[in-house]
Amino acid sequence: MKINVVTIFPEFFGALALSIPARAVAAGIVTYRIVDLRDHTHDRHRTVDDAPYGGGAGMVMKPEPFFEAVDALRSTGPVVLMSARGRRFSQADAVRFAAEPEITFLCGHYKDVDQRVADHLATEELSLGDFVLTGGEPAALAVIDATVRLLPGAMSDHDSAYSDSFWQRGLSAPSYTRPPEYRGHGVPDILLSGDHKKIADWRTSEGERLTRERRARDSGEGQ
């Protein structure tokens, strides 16, 4: 799989040299290409932003560098603009992306990105949630991590991914490990019972309970 990232802060993606994203590179599963957006400007100041038409605060990122960067990549896969206006990213998106041979992420910055990038270059807009980040870099890094860990061979224990929250269901059950008691707080007896059927049933019911509670909390019920 090829993952391209277009950004004005290439150094932000040094985190891809750590943990599972790095292990996937070493295994030959994925390659990352981090593109400096400023390399696709044509003035001596390497300008990527300008004042918004119609006035107002902040600066808007220009369309030309984004279009030229993607042209140079010759990418054949999805082009994803990380944007506060985008649809919320989900585990289902990570699964979908993991099946792609190539994907390109566009990272905005400043006040906004020229809408022509969203309308005529990106194939989709994604957001991490209803909050605003300084730029698209942290969001793109999160999406890349969620995607790469699903690639066969990226995780030493790939079965672990199938028990994650949101994998074809809601939240996963709580997890516990040694010691069985710490500062007066114990592990649920069922997990120490050795009865695998009862443990599986407990995990299913706990996941369902947590999912119901989260949905009620997020919808404001009971407040």
Solvent accessible surface area in square Angstrom, and as a share of the most:
residue,aa,sasa,rsa
1,M,44,0.20
2,K,117,0.50
3,I,1,0.00
4,N,5,0.03
5,V,0,0.00
6,V,0,0.00
7,T,0,0.00
8,I,11,0.05
9,F,78,0.32
10,P,41,0.26
11,E,128,0.57
12,F,84,0.35
13,F,9,0.04
14,G,48,0.46
15,A,41,0.31
16,L,10,0.05
17,A,76,0.59
18,L,116,0.58
19,S,83,0.53
20,I,31,0.15
21,P,8,0.05
22,A,28,0.21
23,R,111,0.41
24,A,0,0.00
25,V,66,0.38
26,A,93,0.72
27,A,63,0.49
28,G,66,0.63
29,I,38,0.19
30,V,2,0.01
31,T,81,0.47
32,Y,47,0.18
33,R,131,0.48
34,I,55,0.28
35,V,15,0.08
36,D,32,0.17
37,L,0,0.00
38,R,63,0.23
39,D,92,0.48
40,H,36,0.16
41,T,20,0.12
42,H,155,0.69
43,D,61,0.32
44,R,214,0.78
45,H,127,0.57
46,R,95,0.35
47,T,49,0.28
48,V,0,0.00
49,D,25,0.13
50,D,79,0.41
51,A,66,0.51
52,P,33,0.20
53,Y,215,0.82
54,G,89,0.86
55,G,51,0.49
56,G,66,0.64
57,A,89,0.69
58,G,40,0.38
59,M,75,0.33
60,V,30,0.17
61,M,0,0.00
62,K,52,0.22
63,P,23,0.14
64,E,85,0.38
65,P,3,0.02
66,F,0,0.00
67,F,60,0.25
68,E,61,0.27
69,A,0,0.00
70,V,16,0.09
71,D,99,0.51
72,A,55,0.43
73,L,16,0.08
74,R,204,0.74
75,S,25,0.16
76,T,123,0.72
77,G,16,0.15
78,P,19,0.12
79,V,10,0.06
80,V,0,0.00
81,L,5,0.03
82,M,10,0.05
83,S,22,0.14
84,A,67,0.52
85,R,148,0.54
86,G,15,0.14
87,R,127,0.46
88,R,137,0.50
89,F,34,0.14
90,S,49,0.32
91,Q,35,0.16
92,A,72,0.56
93,D,7,0.03
94,A,0,0.00
95,V,65,0.38
96,R,95,0.35
97,F,0,0.00
98,A,22,0.17
99,A,88,0.68
100,E,49,0.22
101,P,97,0.61
102,E,22,0.10
103,I,1,0.00
104,T,0,0.00
105,F,1,0.00
106,L,0,0.00
107,C,0,0.00
108,G,7,0.07
109,H,28,0.13
110,Y,91,0.34
111,K,137,0.58
112,D,47,0.24
113,V,16,0.09
114,D,24,0.13
115,Q,82,0.37
116,R,126,0.46
117,V,0,0.00
118,A,17,0.13
119,D,85,0.44
120,H,135,0.60
121,L,26,0.13
122,A,12,0.10
123,T,92,0.53
124,E,37,0.16
125,E,44,0.20
126,L,0,0.00
127,S,9,0.06
128,L,59,0.30
129,G,7,0.07
130,D,135,0.70
131,F,109,0.45
132,V,128,0.74
133,L,68,0.34
134,T,111,0.65
135,G,10,0.10
136,G,7,0.07
137,E,3,0.01
138,P,49,0.31
139,A,7,0.05
140,A,0,0.00
141,L,36,0.18
142,A,44,0.34
143,V,0,0.00
144,I,0,0.00
145,D,59,0.31
146,A,20,0.15
147,T,1,0.01
148,V,0,0.00
149,R,54,0.20
150,L,12,0.06
151,L,9,0.05
152,P,108,0.68
153,G,49,0.47
154,A,0,0.00
155,M,23,0.10
156,S,109,0.70
157,D,82,0.43
158,H,40,0.18
159,D,101,0.52
160,S,44,0.29
161,A,0,0.00
162,Y,102,0.39
163,S,68,0.44
164,D,37,0.19
165,S,30,0.20
166,F,87,0.36
167,W,44,0.16
168,Q,165,0.73
169,R,112,0.41
170,G,16,0.15
171,L,36,0.18
172,S,36,0.23
173,A,19,0.14
174,P,47,0.29
175,S,107,0.69
176,Y,106,0.40
177,T,113,0.66
178,R,212,0.77
179,P,74,0.46
180,P,79,0.49
181,E,111,0.50
182,Y,131,0.50
183,R,196,0.71
184,G,61,0.59
185,H,137,0.61
186,G,50,0.48
187,V,21,0.12
188,P,38,0.24
189,D,120,0.62
190,I,43,0.22
191,L,34,0.17
192,L,108,0.54
193,S,65,0.42
194,G,51,0.49
195,D,52,0.27
196,H,149,0.67
197,K,141,0.60
198,K,115,0.49
199,I,19,0.10
200,A,53,0.41
201,D,70,0.36
202,W,48,0.17
203,R,131,0.48
204,T,80,0.47
205,S,57,0.37
206,E,30,0.13
207,G,6,0.06
208,E,94,0.42
209,R,83,0.30
210,L,45,0.22
211,T,14,0.08
212,R,148,0.54
213,E,89,0.40
214,R,88,0.32
215,R,159,0.58
216,A,33,0.26
217,R,148,0.54
218,D,95,0.49
219,S,74,0.48
220,G,31,0.30
221,E,118,0.53
222,G,90,0.87
223,Q,174,0.77
